[in-house]
Amino acid sequence: MKNMGLFDVISGLGKQQKESEFFMINGFW
């Protein structure tokens, strides 16, 4: 699950920075 979260964050960064930030917070917590 952690790996998927990281991947999601990277993908989000390439797609949208705002969404990636939200994903990062959700993934980290």
Contacts in CASP RR format, 6 or more apart in sequence:
PFRMAT RR
TARGET T0000
AUTHOR 0000-0000-0000
METHOD contacts of the structure
MODEL  1
MKNMGLFDVISGLGKQQKESEFFMINGFW
5 23 0 8 1.000
5 27 0 8 1.000
8 23 0 8 1.000
8 27 0 8 1.000
9 20 0 8 1.000
9 23 0 8 1.000
9 24 0 8 1.000
9 27 0 8 1.000
12 19 0 8 1.000
12 20 0 8 1.000
12 23 0 8 1.000
13 20 0 8 1.000
14 20 0 8 1.000
END
